[in-house]
Amino acid sequence: MSAPPVVDLPIDDERLAQDVANGLAAVEKLLRSSVESEDAFVTEASKHLIEAGGKRFRTLMVLLAAQFGDPSAPGVVPGAVVIELTHLGSLYHDDVMDEARVRRGSASANARWDNTVAILTGDYLFAQASALLADLGPELIRIQAQTFSRLVRGQIRETIGPRADDDPIAHHIHVLADKTGSLIAAAGRFGALLSGATGDVEERLSRACEAIGVAWQLGDDLLDVASSSRQSGKTPGTDLREGIRTLPVLYVLSGDPESRLAKLLAGPVAEEDLDEALTLLRAHPAMLRARSDLAAWVDRARADIDGLPDIPAKAAFLTLCDYVVERSG
């Protein structure tokens, strides 16, 4: 079975493009087989989000990072599957917490079955990731444990929200770094370590991938306001309807809390007010400030990527940085 669609990242080097395509196919094969169980229902529930597709963005990070060592090293594909299973398991749990009904264009697991099935399926995916990880050595186990700790900590911080003495904007960025950046950073580190890349390369890739992850999520904040449904895959203003305080919203609330826009954004935006809120927010300086923050995170990533060996994978990472900026509009 061929790999599912991934981030539309043009790779000029034919050999690298073929290596990545082969790696994605190998990861997809192992990903599917790793969740199979003697119990047909466990297999069905575990494959639910795999079958729904996805960008396999984290897999791509592992495969590109592995180019700085030996990309054919035996641990690279299992390492990518560990990262992908961890991500998928977290999605099952996220959908329960968010009471989401749809994921990747299909019914979420909690909507198709119930919350208990979704939670237990996420746990099962984490267990299968651990089984693969056990063969990759103690250093990878340690990185995974630290990453998982950050994922959970980020979710707790998001759930509880900023404390009275916290800067809401700094809190938001910290949550994005823990919830998203940490696993993408681990993907870069896994690829480097498992391919035998140097320690300097490993550190640079980890930092760059985390910065890319934060920038990607900031791009999602912007897309919810500025995009069409076709661009973002969801209806514009979804976060506003749900009262989610994304970066542009936080800038509005911190800058002029008495304005008409701030009053609209103080809680979930009513359907009848949504068009007005979107129109005002799209024209507000908060959007430019959020775009500037995204660009700063991408520049952090580029600074580390610039110090990497000059191979085609370096150019691919730089292209990815451009893509992260461009997709935000």
LINKA-V762198 format. One line per field, one symbol per residue. phi: phi as a letter, one per 40 degrees, with the letter a starting at -180 (. if undefined). psi: psi as a letter, one per 20 degrees, with the letter a starting at -180 (. if undefined). A space follows every 10 residues. Layout:
# LINKA-V762198
phi = ???
psi = ???
This chain:
# LINKA-V762198
phi = .cccdbdcbc bcccccdcdc cccccccccc dcccbcbccc cccccccdcc ccghcfccdd ccccccccbb ccdccccdcc cdccccccdc cdcdccccfc bbafgbdccc ccbacccccc cdcccccccc cccdcchccc cccccccccc dccccccccc gccdcccdcc cccccccccb cccccccccd dccccgcccc cdcccccccc cccccccccc dcccccccdc ccgacdgdcc dcgccccdcc cccccacccd ccccccadcc dcbccccccc ccccddcccc cccdcccccc cccccdccdc bdcccccccc dcccccccg
psi = prqrqapmop ohohggghgg gggggggggh gghijqrhoh gggghhighg hibrikghgh gggghiijco ijqhigghgh hggghggghh hggghghikq iqpkjrprhh hherhggggh gggghhghgh ghhhiirhgh ggggghghgh gggggghggh rqrhjqohgh gghggggghg hghhghgggg gggiikrrhg gggghggghg hggghghhhh gghhgirrhh gijrpqjghg hikpnrghgh hghhgmiirg ghhhjhappq hiiggggggg hhiqihghgh hggghhhhhg ghhhhhjqqn rhhghgghhg ggghghhi.
